[in-house]
Each structure stands twice: as C-alpha cells, then as structure tokens.
Amino acid sequence: MRNLPRILIVEDEPAIAELIAVNLRHNGFQPIWAMDGVTAQKELDDVLPDVILLDWMLPGESGLMLSKKWRSNPRTKEIPIIMLTARSEESDRVAGLDSGADDYIVKPFSTKELLARVRAVLRRRKPQQSGGRIQLNDLILDADTHRVTFQEQPLKLGPTEFKLLQYFMTHKERVHSRGQLLDRVWGDHVFIEERTVDVHVKRLREALGAAGAMVETVRGAGYRLTEMVSVQSPQSEH
C-alpha cells in the first residue's frame, strides 16, 4: 500500500476538524487531528506530516505563535503550513504569512478550495535561495547566520523581508514585477494578492533605514535593488 500524504489538522472545533478530515481521507490523504498546540507538538515529535492545516484561534498558544515556533525549529521549518482563520483583513493575512505560513485560507471555505491549496503546497517548487555572504556597498547579508548589517550596524528584518532582500541582492539592478517576486520569494504555489508584496517592500525599506533608498520603485514595472551613489553614515549626521 502506498504511503498517503499525512496532513496534520490543528483545529479546536471538532465539527470543522471532522469535516476537513473526512474530505481529506476521501481524496487520498491521511489526516491526523490535534485540538491544540500541545497535542500538535506531540504528533510532530512522533512523525512529521507533509502539510499542517493550522487554525489561528486555538486554546493556549495561538496558531500564529505555533507557526513561528515551528518555522524556527530546524526539524519542522520546511513543513508547509496553511493557516485557517476567520480573519479576513489584509493585515491579518500579512501577519499570518509573516509568521511563516505558506498559505492562508479564510473561513468559511469550500472543501474543494482547501483540497486545491493542500495539493498546491505539496507540489510547489520552493524558491531557490543561495547561501553564504552577499555584499552590496555597505550592506551585507549573511544567509548562513541569518544576519544583515549596514555600515557595520546590525539590522532587524522579519523572515519574509530577509528572503526578499536576499533575492534582491542576488539579482541586483534588475526590475522585478510583483508577480515575479511572489514566484521567486514566496514560491509559485501561493494564492497571495500582489499588493501584499508592496506591504513587505515597505517593511523592508523601513528595516533597512538609510539603506532603504536602495530599493527603488519602478513605476508600472515593479521593484529594483540598486547601488546608491552615496549613503550618509548615521554617525555623520548632525
């Protein structure tokens, strides 16, 4: 008998969990149900699933907290996570994706849509990011230590902003459309609106501080990372 893809459902409402599980089972998946983070962690410690369906609102640790925790753990960081939530605001979607979720689906959703999302993350082509150290003028990104510095000062970037900067720095001076950035940074499986890219670019600029001007908006085309002519050192400002 072939091994069926294991789908861990982390959902505290039994009726919803059962509905999802039945549909997954009928479509060639092996569902496992956990009603909270503690139970889910036990399942992860036992056998890693192929996909995690993670409810945002859970007793104890929220889905947002669990997603961040699992993304920071080397053993679980590569497992695709689809966030399930009643929150539909763009800021909520961005927060869910920022936490490390690969996709986001708003309740109520059709089982056909859910199955399509699960299949999409299973067949997704992961964005290829190079490792090592990249330097552009005074801006340095070290992929191995996950650190960014500008003029020898450490910068604090969120996980998505880090990946975005890494892609920009390895493809400097090229113009990238929002769609291209979604494919290359988030992966071509995503169902994310292109304007979400604008939110992350804005955050990246803010995190880069004086170096934020290196990320240029090319009207009608997208974004480009370019070498700046001159950057004032924070120490030299009066």
Summary of the structure (lengths in Angstrom):
residues: 238
radius of gyration: 19.7
end to end distance: 71.9
largest distance: 71.9
contacts: 706
relative contact order: 0.10
helix: 42%
strand: 20%
